[in-house]
Amino acid sequence: MILLVDGYNVIHRVPELEKSLDGGLQNARNRLALQVSNWGRGHPGVECVIVFDGEYQGLDSREERIAGIRCIFSMSAHGGDAELIRFVRDHKGRKSDITVVSDDNNVGNNCRAHGAVVRPSSFIMEAKAHGPRRAGRAAAEGKGLDRKAAAAIDDELKKKFGL
């Protein structure tokens, strides 16, 4: 299982994280990484990865660890979206094992088309949120579906995806 976070998109969409921009980009990246790290502790077995647009000064590579979280820099401005989509597209395992956290329509639609699950930016702010696979069921139950209807939908989707 992989949690793939659209870094700057999430920072700008979550009010608690956007406030951290007052301290600069590095401060905002650190706060996001700490939040993702906290989320990850509540979900053992999920590898957490954050993708940021552009280059990070002082790095000789495209990757860095912040708060124990793998952070990937796209190395070109506005290349983060393509990096997220490429990550999902080129993943060698089951694409449904990837949960992408982004409110960007381009990222969400493309990652979903490649088989990933897409969640809104607020998803990582829940300390004990349901894991990537269970979040869809919890959301559906919150929409007023009874258990029988939710089970019927789940069964139909399992048949469709061969699960």
Backbone bond lengths (Angstrom), bond angles and torsions (degrees), N, CA, C in turn:
res aa  C-N    CA-C-N  psi(-1)  N-CA   C-N-CA  omega(-1)  CA-C   N-CA-C  phi
1 M - - - 1.445 - - 1.531 109.11 -
2 I 1.317 115.46 136.95 1.469 121.81 -179.53 1.528 108.94 -130.80
3 L 1.325 115.97 133.20 1.460 121.81 170.47 1.518 106.04 -104.43
4 L 1.325 117.13 116.62 1.465 123.46 -176.68 1.526 108.15 -111.78
5 V 1.339 116.69 115.96 1.463 121.82 -171.85 1.525 110.78 -108.57
6 D 1.329 116.22 130.30 1.467 124.04 174.97 1.533 106.63 -81.05
7 G 1.334 116.26 91.94 1.456 123.87 -168.42 1.511 117.50 -46.31
8 Y 1.328 117.63 -68.90 1.463 119.59 -175.35 1.516 112.32 -68.31
9 N 1.321 118.28 -30.40 1.454 121.20 176.49 1.524 109.56 -60.63
10 V 1.318 116.72 -46.99 1.458 120.87 -179.41 1.530 110.50 -66.50
11 I 1.328 117.45 -43.11 1.468 120.37 179.37 1.525 110.33 -56.99
12 H 1.326 117.38 -43.63 1.465 120.86 -177.40 1.528 113.19 -77.17
13 R 1.318 118.47 -18.78 1.466 121.14 -176.50 1.532 113.72 -96.72
14 V 1.324 117.55 -19.62 1.463 121.19 -178.30 1.530 108.59 -103.84
15 P 1.326 117.85 113.44 1.476 120.68 -174.68 1.529 114.48 -53.09
16 E 1.336 117.80 -40.54 1.469 120.34 179.90 1.522 111.73 -62.08
17 L 1.317 116.98 -33.86 1.465 120.89 -179.91 1.522 111.45 -84.33
18 E 1.330 117.28 -35.08 1.462 120.20 -179.20 1.530 111.00 -62.24
19 K 1.324 116.92 -34.11 1.466 120.89 177.42 1.524 111.58 -59.90
20 S 1.312 116.54 -30.39 1.472 120.45 -177.61 1.529 111.85 -70.22
21 L 1.337 118.03 -13.58 1.464 120.94 177.18 1.528 111.88 -64.70
22 D 1.341 116.85 -22.02 1.464 120.13 177.19 1.527 110.77 -58.35
23 G 1.306 116.91 -28.58 1.466 122.03 178.71 1.519 113.14 -90.15
24 G 1.328 118.23 5.82 1.458 122.69 179.22 1.521 112.71 101.95
25 L 1.340 115.45 167.12 1.464 121.26 -177.54 1.523 112.61 -62.04
26 Q 1.320 116.97 -41.40 1.469 118.78 -178.71 1.528 110.53 -63.02
27 N 1.322 116.73 -39.62 1.456 120.50 177.31 1.529 110.36 -61.51
28 A 1.321 117.00 -44.24 1.465 121.10 179.47 1.532 110.71 -64.56
29 R 1.331 117.77 -41.48 1.475 120.46 177.91 1.525 110.15 -62.95
30 N 1.334 116.28 -41.73 1.470 120.07 179.27 1.526 111.00 -62.09
31 R 1.326 116.79 -44.25 1.472 120.84 -179.42 1.536 110.77 -63.49
32 L 1.329 116.38 -42.60 1.463 119.59 177.97 1.522 110.36 -62.78
33 A 1.327 116.75 -46.27 1.468 120.52 -179.77 1.526 110.92 -60.75
34 L 1.322 118.00 -39.77 1.470 120.77 177.11 1.524 111.05 -63.65
35 Q 1.332 116.83 -41.08 1.462 120.29 178.80 1.530 110.74 -65.31
36 V 1.319 116.64 -43.26 1.465 120.38 178.81 1.532 110.09 -65.42
37 S 1.327 116.80 -38.85 1.463 121.40 177.00 1.530 110.66 -61.36
38 N 1.327 116.68 -44.24 1.472 120.84 176.89 1.524 110.81 -61.35
39 W 1.331 116.31 -43.11 1.463 120.61 178.07 1.530 109.88 -61.25
40 G 1.330 115.49 -44.15 1.462 120.73 -178.63 1.521 113.18 -62.05
41 R 1.337 117.58 -35.51 1.469 120.37 178.74 1.526 110.77 -62.87
42 G 1.310 117.10 -30.73 1.455 120.70 177.96 1.516 113.35 -82.10
43 H 1.335 116.63 -4.46 1.461 121.53 -177.89 1.534 109.74 -135.29
44 P 1.330 116.18 72.23 1.472 118.90 -179.40 1.529 111.06 -59.09
45 G 1.306 114.85 144.80 1.458 119.93 179.06 1.512 113.62 90.26
46 V 1.341 117.44 -1.90 1.461 121.10 177.98 1.525 107.99 -104.24
47 E 1.335 116.37 120.69 1.468 120.93 175.25 1.521 107.65 -81.74
48 C 1.335 116.61 127.10 1.461 121.34 -178.70 1.525 110.19 -104.15
49 V 1.333 116.52 132.21 1.462 123.20 -178.80 1.530 107.61 -135.05
50 I 1.343 115.84 134.98 1.464 120.63 175.67 1.523 107.74 -115.29
51 V 1.336 116.67 135.40 1.464 121.49 176.50 1.530 108.32 -111.93
52 F 1.343 115.59 128.15 1.462 122.23 177.35 1.526 109.88 -114.40
53 D 1.327 116.14 146.32 1.465 121.58 174.08 1.520 109.27 -72.55
54 G 1.324 116.45 144.28 1.462 121.75 169.84 1.513 114.95 84.06
55 E 1.328 113.90 -173.22 1.457 121.74 -177.48 1.514 110.31 -96.66
56 Y 1.303 115.10 152.47 1.454 121.04 175.19 1.517 107.68 -107.12
57 Q 1.324 116.09 121.23 1.465 119.82 -178.34 1.527 110.07 -62.55
58 G 1.311 114.97 138.03 1.449 120.61 175.93 1.519 114.58 90.75
59 L 1.298 117.46 -3.86 1.465 119.70 178.90 1.519 110.36 -97.18
60 D 1.325 115.27 139.45 1.462 119.72 174.39 1.526 110.79 -91.34
61 S 1.325 116.16 -12.38 1.464 119.71 179.78 1.524 108.92 -125.94
62 R 1.311 114.94 -178.54 1.463 120.69 -179.24 1.519 112.04 -88.87
63 E 1.308 117.92 -3.93 1.455 120.49 -174.56 1.515 112.23 -124.44
64 E 1.325 114.31 151.72 1.453 122.38 177.00 1.526 107.16 -150.54
65 R 1.309 116.59 154.75 1.466 120.60 173.47 1.521 107.79 -106.44
66 I 1.327 115.27 126.65 1.464 122.11 174.98 1.525 106.42 -123.24
67 A 1.328 116.48 123.55 1.469 122.13 -178.46 1.527 110.94 54.23
68 G 1.322 116.50 33.03 1.460 121.50 179.37 1.517 114.63 80.63
69 I 1.318 117.49 1.60 1.470 122.05 -177.58 1.523 109.37 -99.99
70 R 1.316 116.29 133.24 1.472 121.96 177.03 1.524 109.05 -70.28
71 C 1.332 116.61 121.01 1.464 122.40 178.79 1.527 108.49 -116.44
72 I 1.322 115.76 127.64 1.464 122.51 -179.53 1.520 108.47 -110.50
73 F 1.328 116.79 131.88 1.466 121.87 176.48 1.523 107.99 -105.52
74 S 1.330 116.43 134.13 1.462 120.89 -173.46 1.527 112.87 -71.18
75 M 1.336 118.14 -15.52 1.460 125.19 177.69 1.522 113.55 71.58
76 S 1.312 118.97 3.06 1.463 121.30 172.57 1.520 108.30 -149.30
77 A 1.305 116.32 142.60 1.458 120.08 -178.44 1.523 110.49 -58.26
78 H 1.298 116.40 138.53 1.463 124.65 178.37 1.519 112.78 63.52
79 G 1.322 116.83 20.50 1.462 119.93 178.36 1.509 113.16 -97.19
80 G 1.328 117.82 -1.28 1.454 121.49 -177.67 1.516 113.18 -63.24
81 D 1.332 116.90 -39.37 1.468 120.18 179.08 1.526 110.33 -60.05
82 A 1.315 115.54 -47.85 1.468 119.90 179.73 1.530 110.95 -63.09
83 E 1.323 116.59 -36.21 1.465 121.02 179.55 1.532 111.01 -64.95
84 L 1.326 116.76 -42.45 1.466 120.97 177.91 1.533 110.83 -62.71
85 I 1.308 115.84 -47.17 1.471 120.89 -179.24 1.530 110.36 -63.67
86 R 1.328 116.64 -42.80 1.464 121.13 178.58 1.536 110.83 -63.01
87 F 1.326 117.23 -40.10 1.465 121.83 178.73 1.528 109.99 -56.96
88 V 1.337 116.46 -47.80 1.462 120.68 -179.67 1.525 110.31 -67.90
89 R 1.315 116.82 -47.96 1.471 121.49 -177.13 1.524 111.87 -58.80
90 D 1.338 116.96 -41.48 1.462 121.10 -174.49 1.527 114.17 -90.70
91 H 1.328 117.91 -0.31 1.469 121.47 -179.69 1.527 109.29 -61.44
92 K 1.310 116.12 131.05 1.474 120.61 -175.77 1.527 113.35 -81.23
93 G 1.325 117.83 -20.47 1.460 120.66 179.12 1.515 111.10 -88.67
94 R 1.323 114.98 -162.58 1.469 120.10 178.12 1.517 109.59 -70.05
95 K 1.305 116.55 127.27 1.469 121.25 -179.15 1.532 111.18 -64.12
96 S 1.343 116.90 -29.36 1.459 120.37 -179.87 1.524 111.96 -69.69
97 D 1.332 117.46 -9.05 1.462 121.48 175.64 1.521 111.69 -81.93
98 I 1.334 117.67 -2.16 1.464 121.90 179.98 1.520 109.04 -105.29
99 T 1.331 115.90 128.19 1.454 121.96 172.54 1.518 106.96 -111.02
100 V 1.326 116.81 119.79 1.459 122.95 -179.81 1.529 107.92 -98.41
101 V 1.333 116.10 130.20 1.463 121.14 178.55 1.523 107.78 -107.82
102 S 1.338 115.86 107.87 1.457 121.47 -178.47 1.523 109.58 -166.03
103 D 1.319 115.71 147.29 1.462 121.06 172.71 1.523 111.16 -103.55
104 D 1.313 117.27 6.36 1.466 122.42 -179.98 1.528 108.76 -79.32
105 N 1.326 117.43 122.81 1.469 121.02 -178.29 1.519 112.79 -61.39
106 N 1.323 117.94 -42.12 1.465 121.35 179.83 1.531 110.38 -60.59
107 V 1.316 116.35 -48.30 1.468 120.83 179.64 1.531 109.58 -62.96
108 G 1.323 116.23 -50.50 1.461 120.22 -177.39 1.512 113.00 -59.69
109 N 1.321 117.13 -49.00 1.469 120.37 -177.82 1.518 111.98 -64.15
110 N 1.337 117.57 -43.20 1.463 120.09 -179.37 1.520 112.29 -69.18
111 C 1.329 117.29 -42.53 1.466 119.86 179.59 1.519 110.83 -66.74
112 R 1.314 117.16 -39.12 1.463 121.57 176.51 1.527 110.39 -62.81
113 A 1.328 116.55 -40.21 1.471 120.87 178.82 1.528 111.66 -62.86
114 H 1.331 116.98 -29.36 1.467 120.84 178.06 1.527 112.16 -87.67
115 G 1.346 117.44 0.54 1.461 120.75 173.83 1.512 116.33 105.37
116 A 1.328 118.60 -0.13 1.461 120.68 179.76 1.527 110.47 -79.76
117 V 1.318 115.11 158.02 1.456 122.37 173.11 1.526 106.22 -88.81
118 V 1.329 118.15 138.39 1.471 121.23 -179.11 1.521 108.92 -119.35
119 R 1.319 115.41 131.42 1.460 122.71 179.65 1.528 109.90 -124.38
120 P 1.336 117.86 155.21 1.465 121.07 179.09 1.530 111.48 -72.89
121 S 1.319 115.96 164.53 1.461 122.06 -178.58 1.518 112.90 -56.15
122 S 1.309 117.68 -34.51 1.468 121.45 -178.29 1.526 112.57 -65.01
123 F 1.322 118.07 -15.39 1.466 123.26 -176.73 1.525 112.32 -55.11
124 I 1.325 117.90 -40.73 1.467 120.01 -176.27 1.524 113.20 -80.75
125 M 1.329 117.52 -7.70 1.461 120.47 -179.05 1.530 112.02 -82.56
126 E 1.309 116.82 -12.26 1.457 120.94 178.84 1.515 108.36 -86.00
127 A 1.329 116.45 113.23 1.463 121.32 -175.19 1.519 111.87 -58.29
128 K 1.312 118.48 -42.41 1.456 120.93 -179.95 1.519 109.85 -119.61
129 A 1.335 116.02 45.43 1.461 119.98 177.57 1.520 108.94 -60.78
130 H 1.291 115.72 157.35 1.458 119.09 174.09 1.512 107.94 -61.16
131 G 1.315 116.47 150.74 1.456 120.58 178.67 1.511 111.08 -60.41
132 P 1.317 117.60 169.29 1.454 121.17 -177.28 1.525 114.49 -52.50
133 R 1.326 118.70 -37.95 1.461 120.17 -177.60 1.518 112.52 -77.85
134 R 1.325 118.32 -34.31 1.453 121.08 -173.72 1.517 113.02 -85.91
135 A 1.305 118.03 -13.32 1.460 120.54 -175.07 1.525 111.73 -61.21
136 G 1.318 118.09 -37.86 1.459 121.20 -178.87 1.517 111.89 -62.38
137 R 1.338 117.05 -41.84 1.454 120.47 179.70 1.518 111.01 -66.08
138 A 1.325 117.13 -42.60 1.461 120.63 179.71 1.522 110.14 -63.05
139 A 1.312 116.67 -40.93 1.464 120.57 179.36 1.526 110.26 -64.95
140 A 1.321 117.08 -41.09 1.455 120.57 -179.97 1.529 110.70 -64.34
141 E 1.346 116.74 -41.63 1.454 119.51 179.32 1.520 110.23 -63.94
142 G 1.322 117.57 -34.68 1.454 122.07 178.53 1.516 112.45 -68.00
143 K 1.314 118.23 -17.70 1.464 122.27 -179.43 1.526 111.52 -87.41
144 G 1.319 118.17 2.64 1.442 120.29 175.89 1.518 114.51 97.20
145 L 1.301 119.56 7.26 1.453 121.29 176.24 1.528 109.01 -73.71
146 D 1.331 116.56 136.72 1.450 117.15 174.53 1.529 108.77 -79.89
147 R 1.303 116.66 166.96 1.469 121.09 -175.17 1.533 112.48 -60.40
148 K 1.317 116.53 -37.74 1.461 119.97 -178.94 1.524 110.94 -63.87
149 A 1.343 117.11 -45.13 1.468 121.37 179.49 1.528 110.35 -65.82
150 A 1.333 116.55 -42.02 1.464 120.24 178.69 1.522 110.79 -63.17
151 A 1.333 117.27 -40.83 1.462 121.32 179.12 1.532 110.55 -64.95
152 A 1.332 117.34 -39.56 1.463 120.79 178.70 1.526 111.11 -63.98
153 I 1.312 116.24 -41.60 1.467 120.67 177.42 1.523 110.26 -64.59
154 D 1.340 116.71 -44.95 1.465 120.65 178.36 1.527 111.34 -58.76
155 D 1.338 116.68 -44.96 1.467 120.83 179.94 1.527 111.41 -61.09
156 E 1.327 116.01 -43.29 1.465 120.50 -179.59 1.532 110.85 -63.98
157 L 1.324 116.20 -43.70 1.470 119.76 179.11 1.530 111.42 -65.99
158 K 1.328 117.41 -38.29 1.467 120.50 178.35 1.533 110.00 -62.04
159 K 1.330 116.78 -41.39 1.466 119.91 177.04 1.514 110.63 -62.63
160 K 1.326 115.62 -44.74 1.467 120.68 -177.71 1.524 111.83 -61.36
161 F 1.346 116.36 -40.93 1.456 120.20 -177.09 1.527 113.53 -96.01
162 G 1.326 115.93 5.74 1.458 119.95 175.75 1.509 114.16 67.67
163 L 1.297 117.09 34.07 1.470 121.01 179.63 1.496 111.91 -97.24
